[in-house]
Amino acid sequence: MTVPPARKRLLFSLVLAGAMLATVGAPQSQATAAAPAAAAGTDCDALWRTRMALWIKYRRCFNDPKARALPGATDCHRTRDEALMTMSGPDHARLELYQARAAELGCTHDD
């Protein structure tokens, strides 16, 4: 099933709005973790960093030196598939939306 671009943008906006609302009244660590989502969507590098933050949350290991240099990336023990299997439904949906937005922008960064 193909999702029309306008619907993808709407879904992406809703996810971003939810991420921003999640930071209101949240402990500082949760607010900081959700903040990159608000910046993602307009810039390929910001989208990549946001996706990497999600993967790091699920302890995915990276081969890419740039990804391994990110904060928290050294505390890993899962392959991409293992991390994906443990990912929550909302985080998986966010990841897919970020990937779709990156494709729309023509971004070349890989997960």
C-alpha positions in Angstrom: 0.0 0.0 0.0 1.4 3.4 -1.0 0.8 6.3 1.3 0.2 9.6 -0.5 2.9 12.3 0.3 0.3 14.6 1.8 -0.8 11.9 4.3 2.8 11.1 5.1 3.5 14.8 5.9 0.4 14.9 8.1 1.4 11.8 10.0 4.9 13.1 10.4 3.5 16.4 11.8 1.3 14.5 14.3 4.3 12.4 15.5 6.4 15.6 15.9 3.6 17.3 17.8 3.2 14.2 20.1 7.0 14.2 20.7 6.9 17.9 21.6 3.9 17.4 23.9 5.7 14.5 25.6 8.4 16.9 26.8 5.9 19.1 28.7 6.2 18.2 32.3 8.5 15.3 31.6 11.7 14.8 33.6 14.7 16.5 32.0 16.1 13.2 30.6 12.8 12.4 28.8 12.5 16.0 27.5 16.0 15.9 26.1 15.5 12.6 24.4 12.3 13.8 22.7 13.7 17.2 21.6 15.6 16.0 18.5 12.2 14.8 17.0 11.0 18.4 17.0 14.0 19.5 14.8 13.8 16.6 12.4 11.9 16.8 9.2 13.6 19.7 7.5 17.2 18.6 7.3 18.7 15.3 6.3 21.4 15.4 9.0 18.8 16.2 11.7 16.6 13.3 10.4 19.6 11.0 10.5 20.6 12.0 14.1 16.9 11.5 15.2 16.8 8.0 13.7 20.2 7.1 15.2 18.9 8.3 18.6 16.0 5.8 18.3 18.3 3.0 17.3 20.7 3.8 20.2 17.7 3.7 22.6 17.3 0.1 21.6 21.0 -0.7 21.9 21.7 -1.2 18.2 25.4 -1.6 17.2 26.7 0.4 14.2 29.5 -0.2 11.7 29.6 3.4 10.5 32.2 5.4 12.4 30.0 8.5 12.4 27.2 6.6 14.1 29.5 5.0 16.6 30.7 8.4 17.6 27.2 9.5 18.7 26.6 9.7 22.5 25.4 6.3 23.8 26.3 4.4 20.7 29.1 2.4 22.4 26.7 0.8 24.8 25.3 -1.6 22.2 24.6 -5.3 21.9 22.0 -5.8 19.2 22.0 -6.1 15.5 19.6 -3.9 13.5 17.0 -6.8 13.3 17.3 -7.5 17.0 16.8 -3.8 17.9 13.9 -3.6 15.5 12.2 -6.6 17.1 12.4 -5.0 20.6 11.3 -1.5 19.4 7.9 -0.3 20.7 5.1 0.3 18.2 5.2 4.1 18.6 9.0 4.2 18.1 8.8 1.9 15.1 6.1 4.2 13.6 8.4 7.2 14.2 11.3 5.5 12.6 9.3 4.7 9.5 8.0 8.3 9.3 11.6 9.6 9.6 12.8 7.2 6.9 9.9 8.2 4.6 10.7 11.9 5.2 14.4 11.3 4.4 13.4 9.6 1.2 11.2 12.5 0.2 14.1 14.9 0.8 16.4 12.7 -1.1 18.7 12.1 1.9 21.6 9.7 1.3 22.2 8.7 5.0 21.6 5.1 5.8 20.3 3.5 9.0 
